[in-house]
Amino acid sequence: LQEAAEYAARAIFFNQGEVCSANSRLLVQREIADEFTAAVVRHAQSVRLGHPFDPDATMGPLVDVTHAGRVESYLREGARVGTVVTGGNCTTDWDCRRVISPPATIVSKVTSLT
């Protein structure tokens, strides 16, 4: 279970999640959902935002302001249809015209997606 959670988190958050095949939705058997979600959350909370050349950073900026707006709308929608377990905020530095990725976000118990 722990190994599956680790690889699921990698698949979701690799390259800031900006991969066409990013596995951003996971279907998990009800009986293990809480334990599995907690394990993925531990990986999400270990994500460190920062400059791509910072060796301590594990996630860099989003590609542009347009994409950041799209991500912010997904964060709002996730909070509307499910339970935000961790993350859920987008950090931007508009003065420097730099968009920083949102912290890794986990939403569980999603009832529907539009």
Secondary structure, 3 states (H helix, E strand, C coil): CHHHHHHHHHHHHHHHHCCCCCCCCCCCCHHHHHHHHHHHHHHHHCCCECCCCCCCCCECCCCCHHHHHHHHHHHHHHHHHCEEEECCCCCEEHHHCEECCCCCCEEECCCCCC
